[in-house]
Amino acid sequence: MVPRSEKRFIRLNLITIVVTLLLILAGGIVRSTGSGMGCPDWPKCFDQYVPPTSVSQLPADYKEKYVAQRIAKNERFAKTLDRMGKGHLADSIRHDQSILQPEEFNVSKTWTEYLNRLMGAITGFLLLGLTVLSWKYRKSAARISILSFLNLIIVGFQAWLGSIVVSTNLMPWVVTVHMLLALVILAILVYTYNYAQQLQKETTVIMAKVTWLKVIIFLTIVLSVIQIVLGTEVREAVDAVSRKLLYNNRESWIAETGMIFSYHRDVAIFVLILNLVVYKIVKDKFNGKAAALSVAYKIWIVLIIQIASGLILSNFALPPYAQALHILFSTALFTLQYYLYLLVYRTDSYQQEH
């Protein structure tokens, strides 16, 4: 019998995973609609908890004011990078002329970014609640308590990094680090969810060894992370091309990105092949009701949607809805792959025991 307090933790953990994925979807919508600078300051939006709906609600010098604030914040960040020995990154921030460009007020972009921030706040409160509930495990499974608290700290850092994303005017490498940290948060959530579940279950035993399956799943996870990073770089290249072409000829943007898109496409082929191998092995080794087989099937559904959204992006002039879906399902794929790895990792072989 699973104690009620543990059931609450497992349920809230699953809800937090789903909400974190929705937050990534919201971030994808912000990115695809160009709303990242809809709020030029952080954590407020135009110095307000509820942003304005009209430019008439802003002071006449609002552009100069927020540029000055941005420059001051970036200088503090650059000094931090200097102390870390990252002088070249600090210099790239100090000499980035795009940071000096004021943002025009756009009500739809402002509220798109604001709703994204609200989703981030909700995720933060859920993680706080998860940390409180994880106290139940401090003696029986201390790693759950430790990891939940660590995730809360990472989310705090992620929120601060989000402010740097805004102040640096979406500087590419900062955006990439921001995305990778989101994957770390998801990975910790998936781990604590799986570990809390497995505490109340018997270890699965099958008739065949799964050593190679573990290795292949791990490789699919690594490739998916590489694919996500490459996708972020493709998006950054698209942003540069769109600015160069003055946001005209949208259908040619992908072709203008160069080799980075080719790398992204080629890695996608490897991801597809490896996941096909994983599904075949899981189907052969696990029976029809095994959780691993169910997750492997869901991976294929997510992978098909991800590939379809990628094809729509490359062949139909980057429609914003496809960009958001592509980001969502790439992170959902990573989440399911890692969950499958944890399930298989805890599987024992009958042949090994006897």
C-alpha positions in Angstrom: 0.0 0.0 0.0 1.5 3.3 -1.1 1.3 6.0 1.7 -0.9 9.0 0.8 2.0 11.4 1.2 4.0 9.5 -1.4 1.0 9.4 -3.7 0.8 13.2 -3.4 4.5 13.6 -4.3 4.2 11.3 -7.3 1.1 13.0 -8.6 2.6 16.5 -8.1 5.8 15.4 -9.7 3.9 14.2 -12.8 1.9 17.5 -13.0 5.2 19.5 -12.7 6.7 17.5 -15.6 3.6 18.3 -17.8 3.6 22.0 -16.8 7.4 22.2 -17.5 6.7 20.9 -21.0 3.9 23.4 -21.4 6.3 26.1 -20.2 8.7 25.0 -23.0 5.8 25.2 -25.4 5.1 28.8 -24.2 8.8 29.6 -24.7 8.6 28.2 -28.2 5.6 30.4 -29.0 7.5 33.4 -27.7 10.5 32.4 -29.9 8.5 31.7 -33.0 6.5 35.0 -32.7 9.5 37.1 -32.0 8.1 38.1 -28.6 11.3 37.5 -26.6 11.8 41.2 -26.1 8.1 41.9 -25.5 9.0 42.8 -22.0 12.3 44.8 -22.0 12.8 44.4 -18.2 12.6 41.5 -15.7 11.0 40.3 -13.5 8.3 43.0 -14.1 7.1 44.0 -17.5 7.6 47.7 -18.2 8.0 48.1 -14.5 4.5 46.7 -13.9 3.2 43.4 -12.5 0.4 43.5 -15.1 1.8 44.9 -18.4 0.3 47.9 -20.3 -2.1 47.5 -23.1 -1.2 50.7 -24.9 1.9 52.7 -25.5 0.1 55.7 -24.0 0.5 54.0 -20.6 4.3 54.3 -20.9 6.5 57.3 -20.3 7.8 59.2 -23.4 11.4 58.1 -22.8 10.6 54.4 -22.2 12.9 53.3 -25.0 16.0 55.1 -23.6 15.2 54.1 -20.1 15.1 50.3 -20.7 18.2 50.4 -23.0 20.1 52.2 -20.2 18.9 49.5 -17.7 19.9 46.8 -20.1 23.4 48.2 -20.6 24.0 48.4 -16.9 22.8 44.9 -16.3 24.9 43.5 -19.1 28.0 45.2 -17.7 27.5 43.5 -14.4 27.0 40.2 -16.2 30.2 40.8 -18.3 32.2 41.5 -15.1 31.0 38.2 -13.7 32.1 36.4 -16.9 35.5 38.2 -16.6 35.9 36.8 -13.1 35.1 33.4 -14.4 37.9 33.7 -17.0 35.4 34.1 -19.9 36.7 37.3 -21.2 35.9 36.6 -24.8 32.2 36.1 -23.9 32.2 39.3 -21.8 33.6 41.2 -24.7 31.0 39.8 -27.1 28.3 41.2 -24.8 30.0 44.6 -24.4 30.4 45.0 -28.2 27.0 43.7 -29.3 25.4 46.6 -31.0 21.9 45.0 -31.1 21.7 45.5 -27.3 21.7 49.2 -27.9 18.7 49.0 -30.1 15.4 50.1 -28.3 12.4 47.9 -28.6 9.1 49.3 -29.9 6.1 48.5 -27.7 3.9 45.8 -29.3 0.9 44.8 -27.1 0.6 41.2 -28.5 4.3 40.5 -28.1 4.3 42.0 -24.6 1.4 39.8 -23.4 2.8 36.7 -25.1 6.1 37.2 -23.2 4.2 38.1 -20.0 2.1 34.9 -20.2 5.3 32.9 -20.7 6.6 34.4 -17.5 3.4 33.5 -15.6 3.9 29.9 -16.7 7.4 30.1 -15.4 6.2 31.4 -12.0 3.6 28.6 -11.8 6.4 26.1 -12.6 8.5 27.6 -9.8 5.7 27.3 -7.2 5.1 23.7 -8.3 8.8 22.9 -7.8 8.7 24.6 -4.4 5.7 22.4 -3.4 7.5 19.3 -4.7 10.5 20.2 -2.5 8.2 20.5 0.5 6.6 17.1 -0.2 9.9 15.5 -0.8 10.8 16.0 2.9 8.8 12.7 3.4 11.7 10.9 1.7 14.5 12.4 3.7 15.2 9.1 5.5 13.8 6.4 3.2 15.1 7.9 -0.1 17.3 11.0 0.6 18.2 11.4 -3.0 14.6 12.4 -3.8 14.8 15.2 -1.2 18.2 16.3 -2.3 17.4 16.3 -6.0 14.1 18.2 -5.5 15.9 20.9 -3.5 18.7 21.0 -6.2 16.0 21.4 -8.9 14.5 24.4 -7.0 18.0 26.1 -7.0 18.4 25.3 -10.7 15.0 26.9 -11.5 16.0 30.0 -9.5 19.2 30.2 -11.6 17.2 29.5 -14.7 14.9 32.5 -13.9 17.9 34.7 -13.5 19.4 33.4 -16.7 16.0 34.3 -18.3 16.6 37.9 -17.3 20.0 37.8 -19.0 18.4 36.4 -22.1 16.2 39.5 -22.1 19.0 42.0 -21.2 21.3 40.6 -23.9 18.6 40.9 -26.5 18.4 37.1 -27.0 22.2 36.5 -27.4 22.6 33.1 -29.0 24.8 31.2 -26.6 22.7 32.5 -23.6 19.6 31.2 -25.3 21.3 27.8 -25.8 22.3 27.5 -22.2 18.8 28.5 -21.1 17.4 25.6 -23.2 19.9 23.1 -21.9 19.1 24.0 -18.3 15.4 23.3 -19.1 16.5 19.8 -20.1 18.4 19.4 -16.8 15.2 20.4 -14.9 13.1 17.9 -16.8 15.7 15.1 -16.3 15.7 15.6 -12.5 11.9 15.6 -12.4 11.7 12.4 -14.5 14.3 10.8 -12.2 12.5 11.7 -9.0 9.2 10.6 -10.4 10.5 7.2 -11.6 12.5 6.6 -8.4 9.5 7.4 -6.1 7.4 5.0 -8.2 9.9 2.2 -8.1 10.2 2.3 -4.3 6.8 0.7 -4.2 7.3 -1.8 -7.0 9.1 -5.0 -7.5 12.0 -4.9 -10.0 11.0 -6.1 -13.4 12.7 -9.3 -14.5 12.8 -10.5 -18.1 14.3 -13.5 -19.9 17.0 -11.6 -21.8 19.9 -9.3 -21.1 19.4 -5.6 -21.7 23.0 -4.3 -21.5 23.1 -3.3 -25.1 19.6 -1.8 -25.0 20.7 0.5 -22.2 23.7 1.6 -24.3 21.5 2.3 -27.3 18.9 4.2 -25.4 21.7 6.3 -23.8 23.0 7.1 -27.3 19.5 8.2 -28.4 19.4 10.6 -25.5 22.8 12.0 -26.3 21.8 12.4 -30.0 18.5 14.1 -29.0 20.3 16.6 -26.9 22.7 17.3 -29.8 19.7 17.7 -32.0 18.1 20.2 -29.7 21.3 22.2 -29.5 21.6 22.2 -33.3 18.0 23.2 -33.6 18.7 26.1 -31.3 21.6 27.1 -33.6 19.4 26.8 -36.7 16.9 29.1 -35.1 19.7 31.6 -34.3 20.9 31.4 -37.9 17.3 32.0 -39.1 17.1 35.1 -36.9 20.3 36.4 -38.5 19.1 35.7 -42.0 15.7 37.2 -41.4 17.3 40.5 -40.2 19.6 40.6 -43.1 16.7 40.2 -45.6 14.7 42.7 -43.7 12.1 40.0 -42.8 11.3 39.5 -46.5 11.5 36.3 -48.6 10.6 34.1 -45.7 10.6 31.0 -47.9 14.3 31.4 -48.5 15.4 31.7 -44.9 16.2 28.0 -44.3 18.3 27.7 -47.5 20.3 30.7 -46.3 21.3 29.2 -43.0 24.1 27.1 -44.5 25.5 23.8 -43.2 24.0 24.1 -39.7 20.6 23.1 -41.1 22.1 20.1 -42.9 23.7 18.9 -39.7 20.4 19.3 -37.9 18.6 17.3 -40.6 21.3 14.6 -40.7 21.3 14.1 -36.9 17.5 13.7 -37.2 18.0 10.7 -39.5 20.3 9.1 -36.9 17.8 9.8 -34.2 15.0 8.1 -36.3 17.1 5.0 -37.0 18.3 4.6 -33.4 14.8 4.9 -32.0 13.6 2.3 -34.5 16.3 0.0 -33.2 15.2 0.7 -29.6 11.6 0.1 -30.3 12.4 -3.3 -32.0 14.5 -4.5 -29.1 12.0 -3.4 -26.5 9.2 -5.0 -28.4 11.2 -8.3 -28.6 12.3 -8.4 -24.9 9.2 -7.0 -23.0 5.7 -8.4 -22.9 2.6 -6.4 -24.0 1.8 -4.8 -20.6 5.3 -3.7 -19.7 5.7 0.0 -19.0 8.9 0.1 -21.1 7.0 -1.1 -24.2 4.3 1.5 -23.6 6.9 4.3 -23.3 8.7 3.1 -26.4 5.4 3.3 -28.3 4.8 6.8 -27.1 8.3 7.7 -28.2 7.4 6.7 -31.7 4.3 8.8 -31.7 6.2 11.9 -30.5 9.0 11.3 -32.9 6.7 11.1 -35.9 5.0 14.4 -34.9 8.4 16.0 -34.3 9.7 14.9 -37.8 6.4 16.1 -39.4 6.7 19.5 -37.8 10.3 19.7 -39.0 9.3 18.9 -42.5 6.6 21.6 -42.4 9.1 24.1 -41.1 11.6 23.4 -43.9 9.1 23.2 -46.7 6.4 25.7 -45.8 8.4 28.9 -44.9 8.7 28.3 -41.1 5.1 28.7 -39.9 5.2 29.8 -36.2 2.8 27.1 -35.0 5.2 24.4 -36.4 8.1 26.0 -34.7 6.4 25.9 -31.3 5.3 22.2 -31.9 8.8 21.3 -33.0 10.4 22.6 -29.8 7.7 21.0 -27.6 8.0 17.5 -29.1 11.8 17.6 -29.2 11.8 18.1 -25.4 9.0 15.6 -25.0 11.1 13.1 -26.9 14.0 13.7 -24.6 11.8 13.3 -21.6 10.3 9.9 -22.8 13.7 8.6 -23.8 15.2 9.3 -20.4 12.2 7.8 -18.7 12.6 4.6 -20.9 16.3 4.5 -20.0 15.4 4.6 -16.2 12.8 1.8 -16.7 15.2 -0.4 -18.6 18.1 0.4 -16.2 16.1 -1.1 -13.3 15.2 -4.2 -15.3 17.0 -7.4 -14.2 17.7 -10.4 -16.4 16.4 -13.8 -15.4 19.5 -15.4 -17.0 21.8 -13.3 -14.8 20.1 -14.4 -11.6 20.1 -18.0 -12.5 
